[in-house]
Amino acid sequence: MCDRYPDDAEAAAAADLDDLLAELRTERETSTAFLESLGPADLETTASYGTHGVFTAGDFVHEWPFHDHDHLQQILDILKQSYLPHMTETMRSALTPRPQ
């Protein structure tokens, strides 16, 4: 283990990550079981979604990977904030987006 990371902070970050990923995994398992129960007609069901118009259930199924990616990016951003203070300036600069 690197001396740069305090044991308690590293353990806390790991526990938080484990909890977040376990929650995401459990939710996706439940959701996958629900999706497997749907038939083609179910996926054609429509609903109005605010000012965006009418979507099919299938639209949301196809959007799902992007939605999950957003959650994984949120987890990464949280982790990055807890680890950045322990990194060199060079590494922080490499991992921190620069304004364009």
Protein Blocks (a to p, Z undefined) as FASTA:
>chain_A
ZZklcfklmmmmmmmmmmmmmmmmmmmmmmmmmmmmpcfklmmpccdehjnopcdfklmm
mmmmmmmmmmmmmmmmmmmmmmmmmpcfklmmmmpccdZZ
